[in-house]
Amino acid sequence: MSKEGTEPGLFSHLKNLIHTPSARTASADEWTDTDLTRMAVQARQAYEKKQLKHCLVLTKVLLTVDPENAEAHALQLSIRSAIQQDLESARALLSDPGLKDNPQVFGRGAEIILRRILNVYPDHEEAIAL
């Protein structure tokens, strides 16, 4: 098992899976309730470990198979909320009066936060703009 709590290579496989036509058209009949539950648990664990990108991949797969999956929707909402909080924190650092006196500390803090956002959402326009 890898540190993400999944089998080695499974994360990459799942990431590729959501981009294949067969995955997008997969029938829920092909997945058992146990499969869906296990994936939801792994997604929750990834979220709790702050592995937002991993969590997002798992929830996308869950929603591909089961568009009504409440746990996946809740986790995606939580991820969006965490990203919004990160954006607000980065804005606060960049507008802090201390930035002029200590740009390395405040600028570096904002940069770390923005990189974390872009790791999850590489095309996030607000994070790119900051």
C-alpha positions as CSV (number, residue, x, y, z in Angstrom):
1,M,0.0,0.0,0.0
2,S,1.2,3.5,-0.7
3,K,0.9,6.5,1.6
4,E,-2.4,7.4,0.0
5,G,-3.9,4.2,1.4
6,T,-4.4,2.6,-2.0
7,E,-2.5,0.0,-3.9
8,P,0.6,1.3,-5.8
9,G,-0.4,2.6,-9.2
10,L,-4.1,2.7,-8.4
11,F,-4.2,6.5,-8.0
12,S,-2.7,6.9,-11.5
13,H,-5.0,4.3,-12.9
14,L,-8.1,6.0,-11.4
15,K,-6.9,9.4,-12.7
16,N,-6.6,7.9,-16.2
17,L,-9.9,6.0,-15.8
18,I,-12.0,9.2,-15.4
19,H,-10.7,10.4,-18.8
20,T,-11.6,7.3,-20.8
21,P,-14.9,7.0,-22.7
22,S,-15.6,3.6,-21.2
23,A,-15.4,5.0,-17.6
24,R,-17.8,7.9,-18.5
25,T,-20.3,5.4,-19.8
26,A,-19.7,2.7,-17.2
27,S,-22.9,1.3,-15.8
28,A,-23.5,1.3,-12.1
29,D,-24.2,-2.4,-12.5
30,E,-20.5,-3.0,-13.0
31,W,-19.7,-1.7,-9.5
32,T,-20.8,-3.3,-6.3
33,D,-22.0,-1.4,-3.3
34,T,-18.8,-2.6,-1.6
35,D,-16.7,-1.1,-4.4
36,L,-18.5,2.3,-4.1
37,T,-18.3,2.2,-0.3
38,R,-14.6,1.4,-0.3
39,M,-13.9,4.2,-2.8
40,A,-15.9,6.6,-0.7
41,V,-14.0,5.7,2.4
42,Q,-10.7,6.1,0.6
43,A,-11.9,9.5,-0.7
44,R,-12.8,10.6,2.9
45,Q,-9.5,9.4,4.2
46,A,-7.7,11.4,1.5
47,Y,-9.6,14.5,2.4
48,E,-8.9,14.1,6.1
49,K,-5.2,13.7,5.3
50,K,-5.4,17.0,3.2
51,Q,-4.7,15.0,0.0
52,L,-7.2,17.1,-1.9
53,K,-6.1,16.1,-5.4
54,H,-6.3,12.4,-4.6
55,C,-9.7,13.0,-3.0
56,L,-10.9,14.8,-6.1
57,V,-9.9,12.0,-8.4
58,L,-11.7,9.5,-6.3
59,T,-14.9,11.6,-6.1
60,K,-14.8,12.1,-9.9
61,V,-14.7,8.4,-10.4
62,L,-17.5,7.8,-7.8
63,L,-19.7,10.4,-9.6
64,T,-18.9,8.9,-13.0
65,V,-20.3,5.6,-11.8
66,D,-23.0,7.0,-9.4
67,P,-23.9,10.6,-10.2
68,E,-26.1,10.8,-7.1
69,N,-23.4,9.7,-4.6
70,A,-24.0,12.0,-1.6
71,E,-20.6,11.4,-0.1
72,A,-18.8,12.3,-3.3
73,H,-20.8,15.5,-3.6
74,A,-20.2,16.4,0.0
75,L,-16.5,15.9,-0.4
76,Q,-16.3,17.9,-3.6
77,L,-18.2,20.7,-1.8
78,S,-15.7,20.5,1.1
79,I,-12.8,20.7,-1.3
80,R,-14.2,23.8,-3.0
81,S,-14.7,25.3,0.4
82,A,-11.1,24.6,1.4
83,I,-9.9,26.1,-1.8
84,Q,-12.0,29.2,-1.2
85,Q,-10.5,29.6,2.3
86,D,-7.0,29.2,0.8
87,L,-7.7,31.9,-1.7
88,E,-8.9,34.2,1.1
89,S,-5.8,33.5,3.1
90,A,-3.5,34.2,0.1
91,R,-5.3,37.5,-0.6
92,A,-4.9,38.4,3.1
93,L,-1.2,37.7,3.0
94,L,-0.7,39.7,-0.2
95,S,-2.7,42.7,1.1
96,D,-1.0,42.7,4.5
97,P,0.9,45.9,5.3
98,G,3.7,43.7,6.5
99,L,4.3,42.6,2.9
100,K,6.3,45.8,2.3
101,D,8.5,45.2,5.3
102,N,8.9,41.5,5.0
103,P,8.1,40.4,1.4
104,Q,9.9,37.1,1.7
105,V,7.7,35.8,4.5
106,F,4.3,37.1,3.3
107,G,5.0,36.5,-0.4
108,R,6.3,33.0,0.3
109,G,3.3,32.2,2.4
110,A,0.9,33.3,-0.3
111,E,3.0,31.4,-2.9
112,I,2.7,28.1,-1.0
113,I,-1.0,28.5,-0.6
114,L,-1.5,29.3,-4.3
115,R,0.7,26.3,-5.3
116,R,-1.5,24.1,-3.2
117,I,-4.6,25.4,-5.0
118,L,-3.0,24.9,-8.4
119,N,-2.0,21.4,-7.5
120,V,-5.6,20.5,-7.1
121,Y,-7.1,22.8,-9.8
122,P,-4.3,23.6,-12.3
123,D,-6.5,25.9,-14.3
124,H,-8.0,27.8,-11.3
125,E,-8.2,31.4,-12.8
126,E,-8.3,33.2,-9.5
127,A,-5.2,31.5,-8.1
128,I,-3.4,32.1,-11.4
129,A,-4.3,35.7,-11.3
130,L,-2.9,36.2,-7.8
